[in-house]
Amino acid sequence: MHNFIYVTKKEAQPIKNELYQIPFEIQDIVRKFFTFQFTPVGSSSDNIITKIMKIPLAY
């Protein structure tokens, strides 16, 4: 069984920053051909990210 808890903004921000680097790098590569903008969708945009807290099995 899994126990989900919400991730704090402080905990999620370094990961989000790292993931945003991918589209930023792509923008730099394709800038002379076309431009685009991106927006996060889903739980990240609403700041409701969860993670699994593993709980030990009780026998």
MMTF fields as JSON, N, C-alpha, C and O atoms, coordinates in Angstrom:
{
  "mmtfVersion": "1.0.0",
  "mmtfProducer": "UNKNOWN",
  "numBonds": 235,
  "numAtoms": 236,
  "numGroups": 59,
  "numChains": 1,
  "numModels": 1,
  "chainsPerModel": [1],
  "groupsPerChain": [59],
  "chainIdList": ["A"],
  "bondAtomList": [4, 2, 8, 6, 12, 10, 16, 14, 20, 18, 24, 22, 28, 26, 32, 30, 36, 34, 40, 38, 44, 42, 48, 46, 52, 50, 56, 54, 60, 58, 64, 62, 68, 66, 72, 70, 76, 74, 80, 78, 84, 82, 88, 86, 92, 90, 96, 94, 100, 98, 104, 102, 108, 106, 112, 110, 116, 114, 120, 118, 124, 122, 128, 126, 132, 130, 136, 134, 140, 138, 144, 142, 148, 146, 152, 150, 156, 154, 160, 158, 164, 162, 168, 166, 172, 170, 176, 174, 180, 178, 184, 182, 188, 186, 192, 190, 196, 194, 200, 198, 204, 202, 208, 206, 212, 210, 216, 214, 220, 218, 224, 222, 228, 226, 232, 230],
  "bondOrderList": [1, 1, 1, 1, 1, 1, 1, 1, 1, 1, 1, 1, 1, 1, 1, 1, 1, 1, 1, 1, 1, 1, 1, 1, 1, 1, 1, 1, 1, 1, 1, 1, 1, 1, 1, 1, 1, 1, 1, 1, 1, 1, 1, 1, 1, 1, 1, 1, 1, 1, 1, 1, 1, 1, 1, 1, 1, 1],
  "groupList": [{"groupName": "MET", "atomNameList": ["N", "CA", "C", "O"], "elementList": ["N", "C", "C", "O"], "formalChargeList": [0, 0, 0, 0], "bondAtomList": [1, 0, 2, 1, 3, 2], "bondOrderList": [1, 1, 2], "singleLetterCode": "M", "chemCompType": "L-PEPTIDE LINKING"}, {"groupName": "HIS", "atomNameList": ["N", "CA", "C", "O"], "elementList": ["N", "C", "C", "O"], "formalChargeList": [0, 0, 0, 0], "bondAtomList": [1, 0, 2, 1, 3, 2], "bondOrderList": [1, 1, 2], "singleLetterCode": "H", "chemCompType": "L-PEPTIDE LINKING"}, {"groupName": "ASN", "atomNameList": ["N", "CA", "C", "O"], "elementList": ["N", "C", "C", "O"], "formalChargeList": [0, 0, 0, 0], "bondAtomList": [1, 0, 2, 1, 3, 2], "bondOrderList": [1, 1, 2], "singleLetterCode": "N", "chemCompType": "L-PEPTIDE LINKING"}, {"groupName": "PHE", "atomNameList": ["N", "CA", "C", "O"], "elementList": ["N", "C", "C", "O"], "formalChargeList": [0, 0, 0, 0], "bondAtomList": [1, 0, 2, 1, 3, 2], "bondOrderList": [1, 1, 2], "singleLetterCode": "F", "chemCompType": "L-PEPTIDE LINKING"}, {"groupName": "ILE", "atomNameList": ["N", "CA", "C", "O"], "elementList": ["N", "C", "C", "O"], "formalChargeList": [0, 0, 0, 0], "bondAtomList": [1, 0, 2, 1, 3, 2], "bondOrderList": [1, 1, 2], "singleLetterCode": "I", "chemCompType": "L-PEPTIDE LINKING"}, {"groupName": "TYR", "atomNameList": ["N", "CA", "C", "O"], "elementList": ["N", "C", "C", "O"], "formalChargeList": [0, 0, 0, 0], "bondAtomList": [1, 0, 2, 1, 3, 2], "bondOrderList": [1, 1, 2], "singleLetterCode": "Y", "chemCompType": "L-PEPTIDE LINKING"}, {"groupName": "VAL", "atomNameList": ["N", "CA", "C", "O"], "elementList": ["N", "C", "C", "O"], "formalChargeList": [0, 0, 0, 0], "bondAtomList": [1, 0, 2, 1, 3, 2], "bondOrderList": [1, 1, 2], "singleLetterCode": "V", "chemCompType": "L-PEPTIDE LINKING"}, {"groupName": "THR", "atomNameList": ["N", "CA", "C", "O"], "elementList": ["N", "C", "C", "O"], "formalChargeList": [0, 0, 0, 0], "bondAtomList": [1, 0, 2, 1, 3, 2], "bondOrderList": [1, 1, 2], "singleLetterCode": "T", "chemCompType": "L-PEPTIDE LINKING"}, {"groupName": "LYS", "atomNameList": ["N", "CA", "C", "O"], "elementList": ["N", "C", "C", "O"], "formalChargeList": [0, 0, 0, 0], "bondAtomList": [1, 0, 2, 1, 3, 2], "bondOrderList": [1, 1, 2], "singleLetterCode": "K", "chemCompType": "L-PEPTIDE LINKING"}, {"groupName": "GLU", "atomNameList": ["N", "CA", "C", "O"], "elementList": ["N", "C", "C", "O"], "formalChargeList": [0, 0, 0, 0], "bondAtomList": [1, 0, 2, 1, 3, 2], "bondOrderList": [1, 1, 2], "singleLetterCode": "E", "chemCompType": "L-PEPTIDE LINKING"}, {"groupName": "ALA", "atomNameList": ["N", "CA", "C", "O"], "elementList": ["N", "C", "C", "O"], "formalChargeList": [0, 0, 0, 0], "bondAtomList": [1, 0, 2, 1, 3, 2], "bondOrderList": [1, 1, 2], "singleLetterCode": "A", "chemCompType": "L-PEPTIDE LINKING"}, {"groupName": "GLN", "atomNameList": ["N", "CA", "C", "O"], "elementList": ["N", "C", "C", "O"], "formalChargeList": [0, 0, 0, 0], "bondAtomList": [1, 0, 2, 1, 3, 2], "bondOrderList": [1, 1, 2], "singleLetterCode": "Q", "chemCompType": "L-PEPTIDE LINKING"}, {"groupName": "PRO", "atomNameList": ["N", "CA", "C", "O"], "elementList": ["N", "C", "C", "O"], "formalChargeList": [0, 0, 0, 0], "bondAtomList": [1, 0, 2, 1, 3, 2], "bondOrderList": [1, 1, 2], "singleLetterCode": "P", "chemCompType": "L-PEPTIDE LINKING"}, {"groupName": "LEU", "atomNameList": ["N", "CA", "C", "O"], "elementList": ["N", "C", "C", "O"], "formalChargeList": [0, 0, 0, 0], "bondAtomList": [1, 0, 2, 1, 3, 2], "bondOrderList": [1, 1, 2], "singleLetterCode": "L", "chemCompType": "L-PEPTIDE LINKING"}, {"groupName": "ASP", "atomNameList": ["N", "CA", "C", "O"], "elementList": ["N", "C", "C", "O"], "formalChargeList": [0, 0, 0, 0], "bondAtomList": [1, 0, 2, 1, 3, 2], "bondOrderList": [1, 1, 2], "singleLetterCode": "D", "chemCompType": "L-PEPTIDE LINKING"}, {"groupName": "ARG", "atomNameList": ["N", "CA", "C", "O"], "elementList": ["N", "C", "C", "O"], "formalChargeList": [0, 0, 0, 0], "bondAtomList": [1, 0, 2, 1, 3, 2], "bondOrderList": [1, 1, 2], "singleLetterCode": "R", "chemCompType": "L-PEPTIDE LINKING"}, {"groupName": "GLY", "atomNameList": ["N", "CA", "C", "O"], "elementList": ["N", "C", "C", "O"], "formalChargeList": [0, 0, 0, 0], "bondAtomList": [1, 0, 2, 1, 3, 2], "bondOrderList": [1, 1, 2], "singleLetterCode": "G", "chemCompType": "PEPTIDE LINKING"}, {"groupName": "SER", "atomNameList": ["N", "CA", "C", "O"], "elementList": ["N", "C", "C", "O"], "formalChargeList": [0, 0, 0, 0], "bondAtomList": [1, 0, 2, 1, 3, 2], "bondOrderList": [1, 1, 2], "singleLetterCode": "S", "chemCompType": "L-PEPTIDE LINKING"}],
  "groupTypeList": [0, 1, 2, 3, 4, 5, 6, 7, 8, 8, 9, 10, 11, 12, 4, 8, 2, 9, 13, 5, 11, 4, 12, 3, 9, 4, 11, 14, 4, 6, 15, 8, 3, 3, 7, 3, 11, 3, 7, 12, 6, 16, 17, 17, 17, 14, 2, 4, 4, 7, 8, 4, 0, 8, 4, 12, 13, 10, 5],
  "groupIdList": [1, 2, 3, 4, 5, 6, 7, 8, 9, 10, 11, 12, 13, 14, 15, 16, 17, 18, 19, 20, 21, 22, 23, 24, 25, 26, 27, 28, 29, 30, 31, 32, 33, 34, 35, 36, 37, 38, 39, 40, 41, 42, 43, 44, 45, 46, 47, 48, 49, 50, 51, 52, 53, 54, 55, 56, 57, 58, 59],
  "secStructList": [7, 3, 3, 3, 3, 3, 7, 7, 2, 2, 2, 2, 2, 2, 2, 2, 2, 2, 2, 2, 2, 2, 2, 2, 2, 2, 2, 2, 2, 2, 6, 6, 6, 7, 7, 7, 7, 7, 7, 7, 7, 4, 4, 4, 6, 6, 6, 7, 7, 3, 3, 3, 3, 3, 7, 7, 7, 7, 7],
  "xCoordList": [0.837, 0.0, 0.885, 1.956, 0.438, 1.206, 0.506, -0.721, 1.302, 0.799, 1.316, 2.52, 0.421, 0.811, 0.763, -0.168, 1.786, 1.787, 2.105, 2.726, 1.673, 1.958, 3.395, 3.943, 3.994, 5.345, 5.243, 4.383, 6.099, 6.09, 6.641, 7.375, 6.285, 6.814, 8.329, 9.011, 8.851, 10.303, 10.99, 12.079, 10.364, 10.931, 10.811, 11.691, 9.739, 9.499, 10.282, 10.619, 10.578, 11.168, 12.495, 12.663, 13.447, 14.706, 14.489, 15.177, 13.545, 13.261, 12.593, 12.931, 11.636, 10.978, 11.99, 11.937, 12.904, 13.924, 14.779, 15.1, 15.139, 15.954, 15.181, 15.741, 13.897, 13.09, 12.833, 12.74, 12.717, 12.497, 13.713, 13.584, 14.873, 16.07, 15.975, 16.575, 15.241, 15.119, 14.451, 15.035, 13.238, 12.658, 13.448, 13.457, 14.114, 14.945, 16.085, 16.385, 16.711, 17.798, 17.288, 17.958, 16.107, 15.513, 15.192, 15.418, 14.669, 14.392, 15.653, 15.625, 16.748, 18.006, 18.445, 18.974, 18.228, 18.65, 17.806, 18.343, 16.498, 15.598, 15.195, 14.404, 15.72, 15.304, 15.413, 14.559, 16.427, 16.577, 15.562, 15.386, 14.895, 13.888, 12.465, 11.642, 12.176, 10.855, 10.95, 11.958, 9.887, 9.836, 8.621, 7.667, 8.658, 7.53, 7.613, 8.65, 6.514, 6.508, 5.867, 5.091, 6.187, 5.659, 5.074, 5.483, 4.118, 3.454, 3.248, 2.734, 3.634, 3.392, 1.888, 1.109, 1.513, 0.108, -0.004, 0.996, -1.198, -1.432, -1.133, -1.234, -0.769, -0.593, 0.532, 0.484, 1.534, 2.644, 2.185, 2.598, 1.336, 0.87, -0.039, -0.165, -0.674, -1.563, -0.865, -1.486, 0.418, 1.205, 0.573, 0.501, 0.119, -0.421, 0.309, -0.316, 1.625, 2.468, 2.506, 2.618, 2.413, 2.484, 3.684, 4.247, 4.05, 5.088, 4.641, 3.784, 5.225, 4.872, 5.774, 6.999, 5.175, 5.916, 5.755, 4.658, 6.854, 6.78, 6.588, 7.307, 5.629, 5.392, 5.785, 5.486, 6.432, 6.856, 5.658, 4.65, 5.801, 4.74, 4.792, 5.862, 3.657, 3.582, 3.115, 2.038, 3.93, 3.567, 3.152, 2.81],
  "yCoordList": [-1.175, 0.0, 1.244, 1.25, 2.287, 3.521, 4.634, 4.678, 5.513, 6.681, 7.91, 8.163, 8.669, 9.852, 11.084, 11.265, 11.937, 13.219, 14.322, 14.071, 15.539, 16.666, 17.125, 17.115, 17.528, 18.061, 19.571, 20.217, 20.127, 21.57, 22.278, 21.683, 23.55, 24.335, 24.399, 24.343, 24.516, 24.603, 23.316, 23.361, 22.194, 20.904, 20.681, 20.07, 21.166, 20.932, 21.889, 21.533, 23.087, 24.118, 23.725, 23.97, 23.128, 22.745, 21.745, 21.805, 20.838, 19.854, 20.53, 20.247, 21.431, 22.16, 23.003, 23.052, 23.662, 24.467, 23.617, 24.029, 22.448, 21.548, 21.079, 21.005, 20.763, 20.31, 21.429, 21.163, 22.671, 23.805, 24.059, 24.679, 23.602, 23.819, 23.123, 23.587, 22.031, 21.296, 22.157, 22.344, 22.695, 23.543, 24.824, 25.327, 25.367, 26.556, 26.248, 27.055, 25.104, 24.717, 24.48, 24.836, 23.882, 23.658, 25.002, 25.179, 25.948, 27.279, 27.914, 28.501, 27.795, 28.367, 27.734, 28.421, 26.439, 25.734, 26.136, 26.342, 26.249, 26.468, 27.933, 28.237, 28.828, 30.227, 30.863, 31.672, 30.524, 31.153, 30.621, 31.224, 29.514, 28.943, 29.314, 29.653, 29.252, 29.601, 29.793, 29.462, 30.33, 30.535, 29.82, 29.531, 29.541, 28.93, 29.302, 29.743, 29.115, 29.287, 28.051, 27.355, 27.792, 26.603, 26.979, 27.957, 26.187, 26.387, 25.017, 24.108, 24.856, 23.567, 23.325, 24.258, 22.081, 21.699, 20.629, 20.035, 20.391, 19.337, 19.776, 20.957, 18.829, 19.093, 20.073, 20.788, 20.119, 21.044, 22.492, 23.334, 22.788, 24.163, 24.597, 25.79, 23.632, 23.941, 23.776, 23.957, 23.435, 23.205, 22.16, 22.342, 21.073, 19.965, 18.663, 17.648, 18.715, 17.565, 16.65, 17.114, 15.36, 14.389, 13.476, 13.364, 12.838, 11.813, 10.65, 10.797, 9.505, 8.301, 8.183, 8.191, 8.077, 7.779, 6.294, 5.804, 5.603, 4.159, 3.903, 4.45, 3.082, 2.734, 1.277, 0.438, 0.982, -0.404, -1.31, -0.917, -2.525, -3.501, -4.012, -4.34, -4.074, -4.602, -6.056, -6.349, -6.942, -8.358, -8.805, -9.973],
  "zCoordList": [0.0, 0.0, 0.0, 0.607, -0.677, -0.768, -0.016, 0.074, 0.51, 1.207, 0.468, 0.452, -0.139, -0.907, -0.023, 0.763, -0.161, 0.549, -0.463, -1.496, -0.151, -1.026, -0.855, 0.248, -1.968, -1.975, -1.778, -2.377, -0.957, -0.747, -1.977, -2.767, -2.138, -3.255, -3.183, -4.206, -1.972, -1.774, -2.233, -2.805, -1.987, -2.377, -3.891, -4.497, -4.494, -5.917, -6.809, -7.938, -6.332, -7.186, -7.832, -9.026, -7.11, -7.785, -8.922, -9.941, -8.752, -9.798, -10.982, -12.131, -10.709, -11.781, -12.561, -13.79, -11.86, -12.531, -13.46, -14.575, -12.998, -13.815, -15.048, -16.142, -14.873, -16.002, -16.999, -18.198, -16.544, -17.44, -18.321, -19.377, -17.918, -18.718, -20.076, -21.046, -20.158, -21.425, -22.494, -23.562, -22.25, -23.306, -23.55, -24.673, -22.524, -22.731, -23.702, -24.582, -23.55, -24.442, -25.863, -26.832, -25.986, -27.304, -27.955, -29.153, -27.178, -27.714, -28.289, -29.37, -27.565, -28.049, -29.369, -30.243, -29.512, -30.728, -31.933, -33.021, -31.753, -32.896, -33.093, -33.986, -32.284, -32.313, -33.705, -34.067, -34.484, -35.803, -36.816, -37.875, -36.517, -37.415, -37.0, -37.851, -35.725, -35.205, -33.694, -33.07, -33.127, -31.673, -31.103, -31.825, -29.836, -29.137, -27.668, -27.173, -26.998, -25.549, -24.939, -25.594, -23.72, -23.066, -21.709, -21.082, -21.281, -19.996, -19.356, -20.007, -18.109, -17.461, -17.299, -17.105, -17.381, -17.226, -16.154, -15.753, -15.701, -14.729, -13.314, -12.981, -12.495, -11.066, -10.78, -9.779, -11.631, -11.417, -11.525, -10.727, -12.502, -12.67, -11.528, -11.252, -10.862, -9.734, -8.381, -7.334, -8.408, -7.188, -6.274, -5.058, -6.873, -6.08, -6.428, -6.736, -6.372, -6.676, -5.456, -4.322, -5.7, -4.608, -4.794, -5.882, -3.714, -3.765, -2.905, -2.033, -3.157, -2.42, -1.203, -1.324, -0.058, 1.167, 1.427, 1.696, 1.343, 1.573, 3.053, 3.89, 3.361, 4.752, 4.94, 4.091, 6.012, 6.232, 6.456, 7.043, 5.972, 6.167, 7.603, 8.116, 8.229, 9.598, 9.523, 9.005, 10.04, 10.034, 11.398, 11.587]
}
